[in-house]
Amino acid sequence: MDDKLGELLLLPNLLSQDLDPQVHLPLALNDAMERIDGLIAESEGGARRFLKRFKLKKAPHLIPVALLNEHSQAKDVDWLLEPVEAGECWGLVSDAGVPCLADPGSNLVYRARLKGLRVKAIPGPSSLVMALVLSGLPAQAFASHGYMPRDAGKRTEFLRNMEQRAIRDRGTQVFFEAPYRNMHAFDACLETLNPKTLLAIACDLTGESEWVQCLPVEMWRKAPRPQLEKRPAVFLVYAKN
């Protein structure tokens, strides 16, 4: 590995933005933030809020920010790595949790590996992992399916395929939804899934309003509707024959 090359740091973020990062994120992150020359993030606003939480080598507004999100193109990835190839230390941060899990970034890490660049991950909270362990559903085998399709017909197919995979693989199936579409996802689950299938929902993980519930679909249909609007949520499905 070329000693002149820089480093790509995978930086954890808070799951609930009203928490104290000095309490809820590892101390190693403080040292990492003092080293970075630039930050790759999903949004400019999210990046600036993140930078202001830490001591940096220069003022937060002087740290360059580059965007990597669902609108980025494959050709952008190598351009993002050019400063690292030139010897700089850049961080990659998600809007919440650790990068590359249910979040853009994996291709950036892959390309960095191909180029022989140093990549280091700072451990931190993951909504996927926390939802799994708090749900009470089996986690010996699980699969993450990213975000639910927006189209109603595709949502139905998505859920049916997920339920069949849960049966076939005997594993918990996990998916995400944008907070403003949570109730659409919830209704689709109740309309599509087998009454005996277990559905878990984890909201506002690590925050003061954290809420996790796991019930068979038939019980969800009889229970009061949960308040999921505009709350970060993870959905988990587990089914047996």
C-alpha positions as a Python dict, from the first residue, in 0.01 Angstrom:
ca = {
    (1, 'M'): (0, 0, 0),
    (2, 'D'): (138, 340, -99),
    (3, 'D'): (231, 543, 211),
    (4, 'K'): (148, 863, 21),
    (5, 'L'): (-216, 764, -9),
    (6, 'G'): (-469, 906, 232),
    (7, 'E'): (-744, 729, 422),
    (8, 'L'): (-1121, 687, 405),
    (9, 'L'): (-1283, 681, 749),
    (10, 'L'): (-1631, 532, 793),
    (11, 'L'): (-1785, 747, 1065),
    (12, 'P'): (-2088, 660, 1283),
    (13, 'N'): (-2368, 909, 1339),
    (14, 'L'): (-2643, 932, 1599),
    (15, 'L'): (-2971, 749, 1534),
    (16, 'S'): (-3156, 1018, 1730),
    (17, 'Q'): (-3015, 1362, 1661),
    (18, 'D'): (-3114, 1510, 1999),
    (19, 'L'): (-2865, 1288, 2184),
    (20, 'D'): (-2522, 1389, 2308),
    (21, 'P'): (-2255, 1245, 2073),
    (22, 'Q'): (-2001, 1243, 2357),
    (23, 'V'): (-2224, 996, 2541),
    (24, 'H'): (-2374, 792, 2257),
    (25, 'L'): (-2085, 769, 2010),
    (26, 'P'): (-1740, 609, 2069),
    (27, 'L'): (-1451, 822, 2193),
    (28, 'A'): (-1246, 704, 1895),
    (29, 'L'): (-1468, 923, 1678),
    (30, 'N'): (-1329, 1238, 1840),
    (31, 'D'): (-975, 1147, 1735),
    (32, 'A'): (-1091, 1057, 1385),
    (33, 'M'): (-1272, 1389, 1340),
    (34, 'E'): (-959, 1586, 1429),
    (35, 'R'): (-787, 1423, 1131),
    (36, 'I'): (-1036, 1465, 848),
    (37, 'D'): (-973, 1703, 557),
    (38, 'G'): (-1321, 1660, 409),
    (39, 'L'): (-1652, 1481, 456),
    (40, 'I'): (-1868, 1272, 220),
    (41, 'A'): (-2233, 1279, 328),
    (42, 'E'): (-2591, 1229, 211),
    (43, 'S'): (-2682, 1597, 245),
    (44, 'E'): (-2508, 1930, 295),
    (45, 'G'): (-2723, 2018, 597),
    (46, 'G'): (-2667, 1684, 764),
    (47, 'A'): (-2293, 1710, 704),
    (48, 'R'): (-2268, 2059, 856),
    (49, 'R'): (-2467, 1958, 1164),
    (50, 'F'): (-2240, 1658, 1210),
    (51, 'L'): (-1920, 1862, 1175),
    (52, 'K'): (-2031, 2118, 1434),
    (53, 'R'): (-2044, 1847, 1701),
    (54, 'F'): (-1668, 1788, 1701),
    (55, 'K'): (-1328, 1950, 1736),
    (56, 'L'): (-1176, 1973, 1387),
    (57, 'K'): (-843, 2073, 1238),
    (58, 'K'): (-1013, 2385, 1101),
    (59, 'A'): (-1347, 2564, 1131),
    (60, 'P'): (-1648, 2350, 1031),
    (61, 'H'): (-1745, 2581, 745),
    (62, 'L'): (-1396, 2538, 597),
    (63, 'I'): (-1420, 2158, 579),
    (64, 'P'): (-1524, 2065, 223),
    (65, 'V'): (-1834, 1848, 186),
    (66, 'A'): (-1909, 1616, -107),
    (67, 'L'): (-2244, 1442, -153),
    (68, 'L'): (-2310, 1072, -201),
    (69, 'N'): (-2679, 977, -198),
    (70, 'E'): (-2952, 806, -400),
    (71, 'H'): (-2913, 1066, -675),
    (72, 'S'): (-2539, 1006, -721),
    (73, 'Q'): (-2416, 826, -1031),
    (74, 'A'): (-2159, 547, -1047),
    (75, 'K'): (-1911, 774, -1223),
    (76, 'D'): (-1912, 1009, -923),
    (77, 'V'): (-1751, 752, -693),
    (78, 'D'): (-1398, 767, -832),
    (79, 'W'): (-1414, 1147, -829),
    (80, 'L'): (-1502, 1138, -459),
    (81, 'L'): (-1193, 931, -391),
    (82, 'E'): (-948, 1163, -570),
    (83, 'P'): (-858, 1363, -254),
    (84, 'V'): (-789, 1036, -69),
    (85, 'E'): (-566, 918, -351),
    (86, 'A'): (-385, 1251, -323),
    (87, 'G'): (-303, 1185, 43),
    (88, 'E'): (-593, 1344, 230),
    (89, 'C'): (-809, 1189, 503),
    (90, 'W'): (-1181, 1201, 427),
    (91, 'G'): (-1475, 1074, 627),
    (92, 'L'): (-1792, 906, 507),
    (93, 'V'): (-2101, 965, 721),
    (94, 'S'): (-2465, 861, 695),
    (95, 'D'): (-2759, 1073, 807),
    (96, 'A'): (-2803, 818, 1088),
    (97, 'G'): (-2610, 520, 1218),
    (98, 'V'): (-2311, 361, 1046),
    (99, 'P'): (-2243, 412, 674),
    (100, 'C'): (-2311, 146, 410),
    (101, 'L'): (-2596, -30, 597),
    (102, 'A'): (-2928, 60, 431),
    (103, 'D'): (-2740, 363, 308),
    (104, 'P'): (-2530, 466, 6),
    (105, 'G'): (-2159, 407, 46),
    (106, 'S'): (-2078, 43, -19),
    (107, 'N'): (-1961, 109, -375),
    (108, 'L'): (-1734, 388, -249),
    (109, 'V'): (-1568, 143, -8),
    (110, 'Y'): (-1544, -119, -284),
    (111, 'R'): (-1373, 124, -520),
    (112, 'A'): (-1140, 238, -242),
    (113, 'R'): (-1040, -124, -185),
    (114, 'L'): (-972, -176, -556),
    (115, 'K'): (-750, 133, -555),
    (116, 'G'): (-554, 8, -256),
    (117, 'L'): (-666, 294, -31),
    (118, 'R'): (-676, 270, 345),
    (119, 'V'): (-1029, 226, 481),
    (120, 'K'): (-1109, 225, 851),
    (121, 'A'): (-1448, 192, 1021),
    (122, 'I'): (-1526, 353, 1356),
    (123, 'P'): (-1791, 139, 1532),
    (124, 'G'): (-2124, 293, 1620),
    (125, 'P'): (-2502, 247, 1639),
    (126, 'S'): (-2690, 65, 1364),
    (127, 'S'): (-3069, 84, 1337),
    (128, 'L'): (-3068, -254, 1159),
    (129, 'V'): (-2881, -429, 1442),
    (130, 'M'): (-3070, -254, 1722),
    (131, 'A'): (-3407, -331, 1566),
    (132, 'L'): (-3313, -697, 1535),
    (133, 'V'): (-3199, -739, 1894),
    (134, 'L'): (-3492, -542, 2039),
    (135, 'S'): (-3761, -712, 1830),
    (136, 'G'): (-3728, -1053, 1989),
    (137, 'L'): (-3724, -1214, 1644),
    (138, 'P'): (-3458, -1472, 1550),
    (139, 'A'): (-3134, -1312, 1431),
    (140, 'Q'): (-2928, -1622, 1356),
    (141, 'A'): (-3030, -1565, 994),
    (142, 'F'): (-3168, -1240, 858),
    (143, 'A'): (-3184, -1036, 539),
    (144, 'S'): (-3212, -663, 483),
    (145, 'H'): (-3418, -554, 182),
    (146, 'G'): (-3356, -181, 190),
    (147, 'Y'): (-3651, 50, 130),
    (148, 'M'): (-4001, -61, 35),
    (149, 'P'): (-4113, 30, -322),
    (150, 'R'): (-4338, 334, -352),
    (151, 'D'): (-4577, 175, -603),
    (152, 'A'): (-4868, -2, -430),
    (153, 'G'): (-4857, -305, -658),
    (154, 'K'): (-4484, -346, -612),
    (155, 'R'): (-4524, -313, -235),
    (156, 'T'): (-4758, -613, -236),
    (157, 'E'): (-4514, -821, -440),
    (158, 'F'): (-4225, -704, -220),
    (159, 'L'): (-4401, -820, 97),
    (160, 'R'): (-4517, -1153, -45),
    (161, 'N'): (-4167, -1235, -166),
    (162, 'M'): (-4024, -1134, 171),
    (163, 'E'): (-4270, -1354, 358),
    (164, 'Q'): (-4186, -1653, 137),
    (165, 'R'): (-3817, -1594, 189),
    (166, 'A'): (-3868, -1582, 566),
    (167, 'I'): (-4032, -1925, 546),
    (168, 'R'): (-3773, -2069, 310),
    (169, 'D'): (-3465, -1936, 491),
    (170, 'R'): (-3609, -1942, 845),
    (171, 'G'): (-3475, -1592, 888),
    (172, 'T'): (-3602, -1251, 989),
    (173, 'Q'): (-3659, -1009, 701),
    (174, 'V'): (-3589, -640, 755),
    (175, 'F'): (-3692, -335, 554),
    (176, 'F'): (-3704, 41, 591),
    (177, 'E'): (-3939, 318, 486),
    (178, 'A'): (-3917, 695, 468),
    (179, 'P'): (-4081, 834, 786),
    (180, 'Y'): (-4358, 1012, 596),
    (181, 'R'): (-4461, 683, 430),
    (182, 'N'): (-4454, 464, 743),
    (183, 'M'): (-4831, 430, 765),
    (184, 'H'): (-4849, 323, 400),
    (185, 'A'): (-4596, 51, 479),
    (186, 'F'): (-4786, -52, 791),
    (187, 'D'): (-5118, -76, 606),
    (188, 'A'): (-4955, -274, 324),
    (189, 'C'): (-4820, -523, 579),
    (190, 'L'): (-5163, -572, 737),
    (191, 'E'): (-5331, -613, 398),
    (192, 'T'): (-5073, -851, 248),
    (193, 'L'): (-4907, -1065, 513),
    (194, 'N'): (-5047, -1389, 656),
    (195, 'P'): (-5237, -1337, 984),
    (196, 'K'): (-4990, -1563, 1169),
    (197, 'T'): (-4679, -1384, 1036),
    (198, 'L'): (-4492, -1187, 1300),
    (199, 'L'): (-4444, -816, 1231),
    (200, 'A'): (-4213, -603, 1445),
    (201, 'I'): (-4178, -225, 1425),
    (202, 'A'): (-3896, -31, 1590),
    (203, 'C'): (-3924, 351, 1606),
    (204, 'D'): (-3699, 631, 1729),
    (205, 'L'): (-3423, 390, 1828),
    (206, 'T'): (-3194, 516, 2110),
    (207, 'G'): (-3414, 826, 2156),
    (208, 'E'): (-3637, 914, 2449),
    (209, 'S'): (-3945, 816, 2247),
    (210, 'E'): (-3804, 476, 2145),
    (211, 'W'): (-4085, 228, 2082),
    (212, 'V'): (-4065, -137, 1973),
    (213, 'Q'): (-4354, -381, 1931),
    (214, 'C'): (-4377, -730, 1783),
    (215, 'L'): (-4712, -900, 1720),
    (216, 'P'): (-4873, -1143, 1478),
    (217, 'V'): (-5040, -958, 1193),
    (218, 'E'): (-5383, -1072, 1313),
    (219, 'M'): (-5322, -895, 1644),
    (220, 'W'): (-5194, -578, 1475),
    (221, 'R'): (-5524, -568, 1284),
    (222, 'K'): (-5720, -560, 1610),
    (223, 'A'): (-5489, -328, 1805),
    (224, 'P'): (-5502, 54, 1803),
    (225, 'R'): (-5309, 197, 1509),
    (226, 'P'): (-4954, 291, 1611),
    (227, 'Q'): (-4836, 648, 1572),
    (228, 'L'): (-4563, 610, 1311),
    (229, 'E'): (-4591, 934, 1116),
    (230, 'K'): (-4258, 1113, 1065),
    (231, 'R'): (-4074, 875, 1299),
    (232, 'P'): (-3764, 686, 1181),
    (233, 'A'): (-3874, 322, 1176),
    (234, 'V'): (-3751, -26, 1095),
    (235, 'F'): (-3994, -305, 996),
    (236, 'L'): (-3917, -673, 1057),
    (237, 'V'): (-4105, -979, 930),
    (238, 'Y'): (-4078, -1340, 1044),
    (239, 'A'): (-4292, -1628, 919),
    (240, 'K'): (-4312, -2005, 956),
    (241, 'N'): (-4491, -2277, 760),
}
